[in-house]
């Protein structure tokens, strides 16, 4: 419902996160590797766990190529680690505003 109201797709949100984090991706990836759990005040969650769900945002092939270039430049592996780091950064920044 929110996506219909805001007209922001999951793919758009991911691309916004990658754009916002682009200059910090290597640092964000390194920081994500060292932290083993996240305390959200209620539960402890493994920070390195990536979503294994089948749903994935649909991205234009040019955007996938741009993400792959970011993966190479930041030495991220796999691509999902890069996306997860960018989303964590973007969502943390959004909660401060």
PyMOL CGO cylinders between C-alpha atoms (Angstrom):
from pymol import cmd
from pymol.cgo import CYLINDER

trace = [
    CYLINDER, 0.00, 0.00, 0.00, 2.78, 2.45, 0.88, 0.3, 1, 1, 1, 1, 1, 1,
    CYLINDER, 2.78, 2.45, 0.88, 4.43, 1.83, -2.50, 0.3, 1, 1, 1, 1, 1, 1,
    CYLINDER, 4.43, 1.83, -2.50, 1.19, 2.75, -4.24, 0.3, 1, 1, 1, 1, 1, 1,
    CYLINDER, 1.19, 2.75, -4.24, 0.90, 5.95, -2.22, 0.3, 1, 1, 1, 1, 1, 1,
    CYLINDER, 0.90, 5.95, -2.22, 4.52, 7.04, -2.65, 0.3, 1, 1, 1, 1, 1, 1,
    CYLINDER, 4.52, 7.04, -2.65, 5.04, 5.49, -6.11, 0.3, 1, 1, 1, 1, 1, 1,
    CYLINDER, 5.04, 5.49, -6.11, 8.48, 4.23, -5.00, 0.3, 1, 1, 1, 1, 1, 1,
    CYLINDER, 8.48, 4.23, -5.00, 9.27, 0.68, -6.02, 0.3, 1, 1, 1, 1, 1, 1,
    CYLINDER, 9.27, 0.68, -6.02, 11.65, -1.66, -4.19, 0.3, 1, 1, 1, 1, 1, 1,
    CYLINDER, 11.65, -1.66, -4.19, 14.06, -1.25, -7.08, 0.3, 1, 1, 1, 1, 1, 1,
    CYLINDER, 14.06, -1.25, -7.08, 13.89, 2.55, -6.83, 0.3, 1, 1, 1, 1, 1, 1,
    CYLINDER, 13.89, 2.55, -6.83, 14.48, 2.37, -3.08, 0.3, 1, 1, 1, 1, 1, 1,
    CYLINDER, 14.48, 2.37, -3.08, 17.50, 0.11, -3.57, 0.3, 1, 1, 1, 1, 1, 1,
    CYLINDER, 17.50, 0.11, -3.57, 18.96, 2.41, -6.23, 0.3, 1, 1, 1, 1, 1, 1,
    CYLINDER, 18.96, 2.41, -6.23, 18.44, 5.42, -3.90, 0.3, 1, 1, 1, 1, 1, 1,
    CYLINDER, 18.44, 5.42, -3.90, 20.27, 3.54, -1.13, 0.3, 1, 1, 1, 1, 1, 1,
    CYLINDER, 20.27, 3.54, -1.13, 23.17, 2.61, -3.41, 0.3, 1, 1, 1, 1, 1, 1,
    CYLINDER, 23.17, 2.61, -3.41, 23.44, 6.19, -4.66, 0.3, 1, 1, 1, 1, 1, 1,
    CYLINDER, 23.44, 6.19, -4.66, 23.46, 7.57, -1.11, 0.3, 1, 1, 1, 1, 1, 1,
    CYLINDER, 23.46, 7.57, -1.11, 26.09, 5.08, 0.06, 0.3, 1, 1, 1, 1, 1, 1,
    CYLINDER, 26.09, 5.08, 0.06, 28.21, 5.01, -3.10, 0.3, 1, 1, 1, 1, 1, 1,
    CYLINDER, 28.21, 5.01, -3.10, 31.23, 6.83, -1.68, 0.3, 1, 1, 1, 1, 1, 1,
    CYLINDER, 31.23, 6.83, -1.68, 31.23, 4.82, 1.55, 0.3, 1, 1, 1, 1, 1, 1,
    CYLINDER, 31.23, 4.82, 1.55, 30.55, 1.28, 0.32, 0.3, 1, 1, 1, 1, 1, 1,
    CYLINDER, 30.55, 1.28, 0.32, 34.01, -0.15, 1.01, 0.3, 1, 1, 1, 1, 1, 1,
    CYLINDER, 34.01, -0.15, 1.01, 33.91, 1.19, 4.59, 0.3, 1, 1, 1, 1, 1, 1,
    CYLINDER, 33.91, 1.19, 4.59, 30.34, 0.01, 5.11, 0.3, 1, 1, 1, 1, 1, 1,
    CYLINDER, 30.34, 0.01, 5.11, 31.20, -3.46, 3.87, 0.3, 1, 1, 1, 1, 1, 1,
    CYLINDER, 31.20, -3.46, 3.87, 34.24, -3.66, 6.14, 0.3, 1, 1, 1, 1, 1, 1,
    CYLINDER, 34.24, -3.66, 6.14, 32.23, -2.45, 9.13, 0.3, 1, 1, 1, 1, 1, 1,
    CYLINDER, 32.23, -2.45, 9.13, 29.50, -5.00, 8.40, 0.3, 1, 1, 1, 1, 1, 1,
    CYLINDER, 29.50, -5.00, 8.40, 32.00, -7.86, 8.43, 0.3, 1, 1, 1, 1, 1, 1,
    CYLINDER, 32.00, -7.86, 8.43, 33.23, -7.11, 11.94, 0.3, 1, 1, 1, 1, 1, 1,
    CYLINDER, 33.23, -7.11, 11.94, 29.89, -6.82, 13.72, 0.3, 1, 1, 1, 1, 1, 1,
    CYLINDER, 29.89, -6.82, 13.72, 28.35, -10.19, 14.47, 0.3, 1, 1, 1, 1, 1, 1,
    CYLINDER, 28.35, -10.19, 14.47, 25.05, -9.14, 16.05, 0.3, 1, 1, 1, 1, 1, 1,
    CYLINDER, 25.05, -9.14, 16.05, 22.71, -6.19, 16.02, 0.3, 1, 1, 1, 1, 1, 1,
    CYLINDER, 22.71, -6.19, 16.02, 20.82, -5.27, 19.18, 0.3, 1, 1, 1, 1, 1, 1,
    CYLINDER, 20.82, -5.27, 19.18, 17.59, -3.55, 18.23, 0.3, 1, 1, 1, 1, 1, 1,
    CYLINDER, 17.59, -3.55, 18.23, 16.61, -3.09, 21.87, 0.3, 1, 1, 1, 1, 1, 1,
    CYLINDER, 16.61, -3.09, 21.87, 14.31, -6.09, 21.74, 0.3, 1, 1, 1, 1, 1, 1,
    CYLINDER, 14.31, -6.09, 21.74, 16.12, -8.87, 19.89, 0.3, 1, 1, 1, 1, 1, 1,
    CYLINDER, 16.12, -8.87, 19.89, 19.65, -9.74, 18.87, 0.3, 1, 1, 1, 1, 1, 1,
    CYLINDER, 19.65, -9.74, 18.87, 19.96, -10.46, 15.18, 0.3, 1, 1, 1, 1, 1, 1,
    CYLINDER, 19.96, -10.46, 15.18, 22.92, -11.69, 13.14, 0.3, 1, 1, 1, 1, 1, 1,
    CYLINDER, 22.92, -11.69, 13.14, 24.14, -8.74, 11.10, 0.3, 1, 1, 1, 1, 1, 1,
    CYLINDER, 24.14, -8.74, 11.10, 25.71, -10.77, 8.32, 0.3, 1, 1, 1, 1, 1, 1,
    CYLINDER, 25.71, -10.77, 8.32, 22.58, -12.75, 7.52, 0.3, 1, 1, 1, 1, 1, 1,
    CYLINDER, 22.58, -12.75, 7.52, 21.20, -11.91, 4.12, 0.3, 1, 1, 1, 1, 1, 1,
    CYLINDER, 21.20, -11.91, 4.12, 17.64, -12.44, 3.07, 0.3, 1, 1, 1, 1, 1, 1,
    CYLINDER, 17.64, -12.44, 3.07, 17.15, -15.79, 1.43, 0.3, 1, 1, 1, 1, 1, 1,
    CYLINDER, 17.15, -15.79, 1.43, 13.70, -14.92, 0.16, 0.3, 1, 1, 1, 1, 1, 1,
    CYLINDER, 13.70, -14.92, 0.16, 12.87, -15.34, -3.51, 0.3, 1, 1, 1, 1, 1, 1,
    CYLINDER, 12.87, -15.34, -3.51, 11.36, -11.89, -3.93, 0.3, 1, 1, 1, 1, 1, 1,
    CYLINDER, 11.36, -11.89, -3.93, 13.77, -9.42, -5.44, 0.3, 1, 1, 1, 1, 1, 1,
    CYLINDER, 13.77, -9.42, -5.44, 13.27, -5.98, -6.88, 0.3, 1, 1, 1, 1, 1, 1,
    CYLINDER, 13.27, -5.98, -6.88, 13.08, -5.79, -10.64, 0.3, 1, 1, 1, 1, 1, 1,
    CYLINDER, 13.08, -5.79, -10.64, 15.91, -3.62, -11.92, 0.3, 1, 1, 1, 1, 1, 1,
    CYLINDER, 15.91, -3.62, -11.92, 16.72, -2.31, -15.37, 0.3, 1, 1, 1, 1, 1, 1,
    CYLINDER, 16.72, -2.31, -15.37, 19.70, -4.20, -16.84, 0.3, 1, 1, 1, 1, 1, 1,
    CYLINDER, 19.70, -4.20, -16.84, 21.71, -0.95, -16.96, 0.3, 1, 1, 1, 1, 1, 1,
    CYLINDER, 21.71, -0.95, -16.96, 21.21, -0.57, -13.21, 0.3, 1, 1, 1, 1, 1, 1,
    CYLINDER, 21.21, -0.57, -13.21, 22.30, -4.17, -12.64, 0.3, 1, 1, 1, 1, 1, 1,
    CYLINDER, 22.30, -4.17, -12.64, 25.44, -3.41, -14.65, 0.3, 1, 1, 1, 1, 1, 1,
    CYLINDER, 25.44, -3.41, -14.65, 26.06, -0.31, -12.50, 0.3, 1, 1, 1, 1, 1, 1,
    CYLINDER, 26.06, -0.31, -12.50, 25.62, -2.39, -9.32, 0.3, 1, 1, 1, 1, 1, 1,
    CYLINDER, 25.62, -2.39, -9.32, 28.03, -4.99, -10.69, 0.3, 1, 1, 1, 1, 1, 1,
    CYLINDER, 28.03, -4.99, -10.69, 30.58, -2.23, -11.31, 0.3, 1, 1, 1, 1, 1, 1,
    CYLINDER, 30.58, -2.23, -11.31, 30.15, -1.09, -7.68, 0.3, 1, 1, 1, 1, 1, 1,
    CYLINDER, 30.15, -1.09, -7.68, 30.70, -4.71, -6.58, 0.3, 1, 1, 1, 1, 1, 1,
    CYLINDER, 30.70, -4.71, -6.58, 34.00, -4.83, -8.47, 0.3, 1, 1, 1, 1, 1, 1,
    CYLINDER, 34.00, -4.83, -8.47, 35.14, -1.39, -7.28, 0.3, 1, 1, 1, 1, 1, 1,
    CYLINDER, 35.14, -1.39, -7.28, 34.33, -2.07, -3.61, 0.3, 1, 1, 1, 1, 1, 1,
    CYLINDER, 34.33, -2.07, -3.61, 35.50, -5.71, -3.73, 0.3, 1, 1, 1, 1, 1, 1,
    CYLINDER, 35.50, -5.71, -3.73, 32.13, -6.84, -2.38, 0.3, 1, 1, 1, 1, 1, 1,
    CYLINDER, 32.13, -6.84, -2.38, 31.08, -10.42, -2.73, 0.3, 1, 1, 1, 1, 1, 1,
    CYLINDER, 31.08, -10.42, -2.73, 28.33, -11.32, -3.31, 0.3, 1, 1, 1, 1, 1, 1,
    CYLINDER, 28.33, -11.32, -3.31, 26.23, -8.54, -4.86, 0.3, 1, 1, 1, 1, 1, 1,
    CYLINDER, 26.23, -8.54, -4.86, 23.66, -8.95, -2.09, 0.3, 1, 1, 1, 1, 1, 1,
    CYLINDER, 23.66, -8.95, -2.09, 26.29, -7.96, 0.52, 0.3, 1, 1, 1, 1, 1, 1,
    CYLINDER, 26.29, -7.96, 0.52, 26.76, -4.65, -1.26, 0.3, 1, 1, 1, 1, 1, 1,
    CYLINDER, 26.76, -4.65, -1.26, 23.00, -4.05, -1.45, 0.3, 1, 1, 1, 1, 1, 1,
    CYLINDER, 23.00, -4.05, -1.45, 22.52, -4.99, 2.22, 0.3, 1, 1, 1, 1, 1, 1,
    CYLINDER, 22.52, -4.99, 2.22, 25.29, -2.60, 3.32, 0.3, 1, 1, 1, 1, 1, 1,
    CYLINDER, 25.29, -2.60, 3.32, 23.82, 0.25, 1.27, 0.3, 1, 1, 1, 1, 1, 1,
    CYLINDER, 23.82, 0.25, 1.27, 20.31, -0.40, 2.59, 0.3, 1, 1, 1, 1, 1, 1,
    CYLINDER, 20.31, -0.40, 2.59, 21.52, -0.52, 6.22, 0.3, 1, 1, 1, 1, 1, 1,
    CYLINDER, 21.52, -0.52, 6.22, 23.29, 2.82, 5.70, 0.3, 1, 1, 1, 1, 1, 1,
    CYLINDER, 23.29, 2.82, 5.70, 20.32, 4.41, 3.92, 0.3, 1, 1, 1, 1, 1, 1,
    CYLINDER, 20.32, 4.41, 3.92, 17.77, 3.22, 6.45, 0.3, 1, 1, 1, 1, 1, 1,
    CYLINDER, 17.77, 3.22, 6.45, 19.92, 4.29, 9.41, 0.3, 1, 1, 1, 1, 1, 1,
    CYLINDER, 19.92, 4.29, 9.41, 20.34, 7.73, 7.83, 0.3, 1, 1, 1, 1, 1, 1,
    CYLINDER, 20.34, 7.73, 7.83, 16.59, 7.97, 7.21, 0.3, 1, 1, 1, 1, 1, 1,
    CYLINDER, 16.59, 7.97, 7.21, 15.77, 7.30, 10.86, 0.3, 1, 1, 1, 1, 1, 1,
    CYLINDER, 15.77, 7.30, 10.86, 17.96, 10.23, 11.98, 0.3, 1, 1, 1, 1, 1, 1,
    CYLINDER, 17.96, 10.23, 11.98, 16.12, 12.79, 9.85, 0.3, 1, 1, 1, 1, 1, 1,
]
cmd.load_cgo(trace, "trace")
